[in-house]
Amino acid sequence: MSPWGRLAVAVLLAVAAGGCSVPSWMPLAGKPKAPEPIPPPPSMESRAPILSRPALPPDPDAVVDRVICVINSDAVTLYELDEAEAFYLYENKMQPPPEEERTALREKVLNGIVEKRLQLQQAEKEKLVVEDAELREQIDEIQKKLGATTQAQFEEQIKAQGLTYEGVKKRLYDQLMIQRIIRRRVALRVTVTEEDIDQYLNANREKLETGLTFEARHILFLPQSGTGEDGWQAARRRADDVYGRVMSGEDFGDLAAEFSDDAATAKNGGRLGILKRGELAADIEKAILRLSPGEHSPPFRSEVGYHLFELDSKETLAGEQLAQARNQIRDILYRQKYDIRLKEWLAWEMRL
């Protein structure tokens, strides 16, 4: 039966062991090994012809289960690679790629198999175990998802897809073992300190504040068209005069209604409304947000004219929002450190 027929259960197996931090699929156990002696590991140059073979032959039972790679005397067969590629395409909702891209894909899939074998070997070296009760719980979860009410019914369902009960148990056992060794060798060795979070927050505060709102007003003084720099100077003098009246205590909204050249906002006392950070031109927004609520800016020249700004209110990263941001940063930094640690550990294992 084609490996595609096995994928419905394979997907459930991946979900059942979803706590694994690396790709969850493992080659199915129980396929008889070829009787010929295991050859030495092939060089990278010798892999390409193997990897360019069709991934799903018409009759899988006719495939010679040829050894293509050896990992510390543990063989990986062509059948396992074909099936792993089929699952990868299914899991990622991909169609088989063109032939020129097939080699790269199969190389990636083979590397994934190698990584998992190395992890399993290390778990066995460290004598890690999976309790029967935990394994039983995972199997029960798959059985429930398949809608089987008894073990006999469950075994019939997976048998119809070309799988065996023992094969399913072996696959789950391997996935749980990988979870344990990664937890010991990677997860427990990754820490994120409050200082790490502070540094990230300070370096990315502007980005993290994107979407926060603020309310402001402005008074606009347009230069007279056709008068060149003289028009800009005249606009600046008007802005200086009104700014002096603002600083002497006159109401900003009343002055906006009387003097602003922005007719759309003048009638509302210069109100710009509730704005999200990133909506205004960067230079104007920066001039507004450097103010504290209730504070006014001196005349500011933009591409349009001169402005006076008043900041009414602004959201900041404080209180609950700051706590949420710090939690998100902790997750980001943990994932970054985790990925680096995992790659370093796998690279070390592959050198041994």
C-alpha positions in Angstrom: 0.0 0.0 0.0 1.3 3.5 -0.9 2.9 5.5 1.9 0.2 8.1 1.3 -2.3 5.7 2.8 -0.4 5.8 6.1 -0.4 9.6 6.5 -3.7 10.1 8.3 -2.5 8.1 11.3 1.0 9.7 10.8 -0.4 13.1 11.2 -2.2 12.1 14.5 1.0 10.7 15.7 2.8 14.0 15.2 0.0 15.8 17.0 0.0 13.4 19.9 3.7 14.2 20.5 3.3 17.9 19.7 5.4 18.9 22.7 8.5 18.0 20.8 10.4 21.1 19.8 11.8 19.7 16.6 9.9 18.3 13.6 7.8 15.5 15.1 7.8 12.9 12.3 10.0 9.8 12.8 10.5 6.9 10.3 8.0 4.2 11.0 9.4 1.1 12.6 8.8 -2.5 11.7 9.9 -2.5 8.1 12.3 -5.4 7.5 15.9 -4.5 6.9 17.7 -5.7 3.9 20.0 -8.7 4.6 23.1 -7.3 2.8 26.0 -6.0 5.0 25.8 -2.3 5.9 28.2 -0.3 3.8 30.3 2.6 5.1 28.6 6.1 5.2 28.4 7.7 1.7 30.1 11.0 1.1 27.9 14.1 0.4 28.9 13.8 -3.3 27.5 10.3 -3.5 24.1 11.3 -2.1 22.8 13.3 -5.0 22.0 10.3 -7.3 20.2 8.6 -4.4 18.3 11.7 -3.5 17.2 12.3 -7.0 15.3 9.0 -7.2 11.5 9.2 -7.4 10.1 9.6 -3.9 7.0 7.4 -4.3 7.4 4.4 -6.7 4.2 2.8 -8.0 4.7 -0.3 -5.9 6.4 0.3 -2.6 6.5 -3.3 -1.7 8.8 -3.9 -4.7 11.3 -1.3 -3.5 14.6 -2.8 -2.4 15.1 -1.4 1.1 18.6 -0.2 0.3 20.8 1.4 3.0 21.6 5.0 2.0 23.2 6.3 5.2 24.7 4.9 8.4 24.7 6.9 11.7 26.9 5.2 14.3 26.1 1.8 12.8 22.4 2.7 12.7 21.2 2.4 9.0 18.8 4.7 7.2 17.1 3.0 4.2 15.8 4.4 0.9 12.3 3.2 2.0 12.4 5.4 5.1 13.6 8.4 3.1 10.8 7.9 0.5 8.1 7.7 3.2 9.6 10.7 5.2 9.5 12.8 2.0 5.8 11.8 1.4 4.9 12.8 4.9 6.8 16.1 4.7 4.8 17.0 1.5 1.5 16.0 3.2 2.2 17.8 6.4 3.1 21.0 4.6 0.3 20.7 2.1 2.8 20.7 -0.8 2.7 19.1 -4.2 5.8 17.2 -5.3 8.3 19.8 -6.5 9.8 19.9 -10.0 12.6 17.4 -10.5 15.3 20.1 -10.2 14.1 20.9 -6.7 13.6 17.3 -5.6 17.2 16.8 -4.6 17.3 19.7 -2.2 14.1 18.6 -0.6 15.2 15.0 -0.1 18.5 16.3 1.3 16.6 18.3 3.8 14.4 15.4 4.7 17.4 13.1 5.1 19.1 15.6 7.4 16.0 15.6 9.5 16.1 11.8 9.8 19.8 12.0 10.7 19.2 14.6 13.4 16.4 12.4 15.0 18.5 9.3 15.0 21.3 11.1 16.7 18.9 12.4 19.4 17.6 8.9 19.9 21.1 7.5 20.2 22.0 10.1 22.8 18.8 9.4 24.8 19.7 5.7 24.9 23.2 6.5 26.0 21.8 8.5 28.9 19.4 5.7 29.8 16.3 7.9 29.4 13.0 6.0 29.6 9.4 6.5 28.7 6.9 5.1 31.3 4.3 2.7 30.0 1.5 4.8 31.5 2.7 7.9 29.4 2.9 5.9 26.3 -0.5 4.4 26.9 -1.9 7.9 27.4 -0.5 9.0 24.0 -2.0 5.9 22.3 -5.4 6.5 23.9 -5.3 10.1 22.6 -4.7 8.9 19.0 -7.4 6.2 19.4 -9.8 8.9 20.6 -9.1 11.2 17.6 -9.7 8.3 15.2 -13.0 7.6 16.8 -12.1 4.1 17.9 -13.9 2.9 21.0 -11.9 -0.2 21.6 -8.3 -1.2 21.1 -9.4 -3.9 18.6 -11.2 -1.3 16.6 -8.2 0.9 16.7 -5.9 -1.8 15.5 -8.2 -2.6 12.6 -8.2 1.1 11.6 -4.4 1.4 11.6 -4.0 -2.0 9.9 -6.2 -0.8 7.1 -3.7 2.0 6.5 -0.8 -0.4 6.4 0.4 0.2 10.0 0.8 -2.1 12.9 0.0 -1.5 16.6 3.6 -2.2 17.6 4.8 0.1 14.9 2.7 3.0 16.2 3.9 2.3 19.7 7.6 2.4 18.5 7.0 5.7 16.7 5.4 7.3 19.8 8.1 5.9 22.0 10.8 7.5 19.8 9.1 10.9 19.8 8.8 10.9 23.6 12.4 9.9 23.9 13.4 12.9 21.7 11.4 15.2 23.9 13.3 14.0 26.9 16.8 14.3 25.5 16.0 17.8 24.1 14.7 18.9 27.4 17.8 17.7 29.2 20.4 18.8 26.7 18.7 22.0 25.4 15.6 23.4 27.2 17.0 23.1 30.7 20.1 24.9 29.7 18.4 28.0 28.2 17.7 31.0 30.5 16.3 34.5 29.8 17.2 37.1 32.5 15.5 40.3 33.3 18.5 42.1 32.0 18.1 40.4 28.7 14.5 41.6 28.5 15.5 45.2 29.5 18.1 45.3 26.7 15.7 44.0 24.1 13.0 46.4 25.3 15.3 49.5 25.1 16.6 48.5 21.7 13.1 47.8 20.2 10.8 50.2 22.2 9.7 52.1 19.1 8.8 49.0 17.3 7.0 47.6 20.4 5.0 50.8 20.8 3.7 50.6 17.2 -0.1 50.6 17.4 -0.3 52.5 20.7 -2.6 55.5 20.4 -2.2 59.2 21.2 -4.4 62.3 20.9 -3.0 65.7 19.8 -4.0 69.1 18.3 -2.1 71.4 15.9 -2.2 74.8 14.4 -0.9 75.0 10.8 0.7 78.1 9.2 1.1 77.7 5.4 3.6 79.7 3.5 2.2 82.0 0.9 2.5 80.4 -2.5 4.6 82.1 -5.1 6.7 84.1 -2.5 9.5 81.6 -2.0 11.5 81.8 1.2 9.8 85.1 2.1 6.5 83.1 2.3 8.1 80.6 4.7 9.5 83.4 6.8 6.1 85.1 7.1 4.6 81.8 8.1 7.3 81.4 10.8 6.6 84.9 12.2 2.9 84.1 12.5 3.8 80.8 14.2 6.1 82.6 16.7 3.4 85.1 17.5 0.7 82.5 18.2 3.2 80.3 20.1 3.8 83.3 22.4 0.1 83.6 23.1 -0.1 79.8 23.8 2.7 80.1 26.3 1.1 83.1 28.0 -1.9 80.8 28.8 -4.4 81.4 26.0 -6.5 78.4 25.0 -4.9 76.3 22.3 -8.2 75.3 20.8 -9.4 78.9 20.5 -6.2 79.9 18.8 -6.4 77.0 16.4 -10.0 78.0 15.4 -8.8 81.5 14.8 -5.4 81.2 13.1 -4.9 77.6 11.7 -4.7 77.3 8.0 -5.9 73.7 8.3 -9.6 74.2 7.8 -10.5 70.6 8.4 -9.2 70.7 12.0 -9.5 74.4 12.9 -13.2 74.2 13.5 -12.6 71.4 16.1 -9.9 73.4 17.9 -7.1 71.8 16.0 -7.9 68.2 17.1 -6.2 65.5 15.0 -8.3 62.8 16.7 -7.2 59.5 18.1 -4.1 58.3 16.1 -2.1 55.1 16.1 1.6 55.4 16.1 2.8 55.1 12.6 -0.1 56.9 11.0 1.5 60.3 10.7 4.6 61.3 8.9 7.6 60.2 10.9 9.0 63.7 11.6 5.7 65.1 12.7 4.9 62.1 14.9 8.3 62.3 16.5 7.8 66.0 17.3 4.4 65.3 18.9 5.4 62.2 20.9 8.5 63.9 22.5 6.0 66.1 24.3 4.4 65.2 27.6 0.5 65.3 27.9 -0.5 69.0 28.1 2.8 70.2 26.8 3.1 72.4 23.6 5.8 72.4 21.0 7.6 75.4 19.6 7.1 76.1 15.9 8.0 73.0 13.9 8.7 73.1 10.1 7.4 70.2 8.0 7.1 69.9 4.2 3.7 71.6 4.5 4.4 74.5 6.7 4.9 75.5 10.3 3.0 73.7 13.1 2.3 74.2 16.7 1.5 70.9 18.5 -0.3 70.2 21.8 -0.3 66.6 23.1 -3.5 65.7 24.9 -2.7 62.1 25.8 -0.6 59.0 24.7 -0.5 55.4 25.6 2.8 54.0 26.8 4.3 50.7 27.6 3.4 50.7 31.3 1.3 48.7 33.7 -0.4 45.7 32.2 0.8 46.5 28.6 4.4 46.6 29.8 3.9 43.3 31.6 2.4 41.7 28.4 5.3 43.1 26.3 7.9 41.7 28.7 6.3 38.3 28.6 6.3 38.4 24.8 9.9 39.5 24.8 10.8 36.6 27.2 9.2 34.1 24.7 11.0 35.7 21.8 14.4 35.6 23.5 13.8 32.0 24.8 13.0 30.8 21.3 16.1 32.5 19.9 18.4 31.0 22.5 16.7 27.7 22.3 17.2 27.5 18.5 20.8 28.4 18.9 21.4 25.9 21.6 19.6 23.1 19.7 21.7 23.8 16.5 24.9 23.8 18.5 24.0 20.5 20.2 23.0 18.8 17.0 26.2 20.0 15.3 28.3 18.6 18.2 26.5 15.3 18.0 27.1 15.0 14.3 30.8 15.6 14.8 31.1 12.7 17.3 
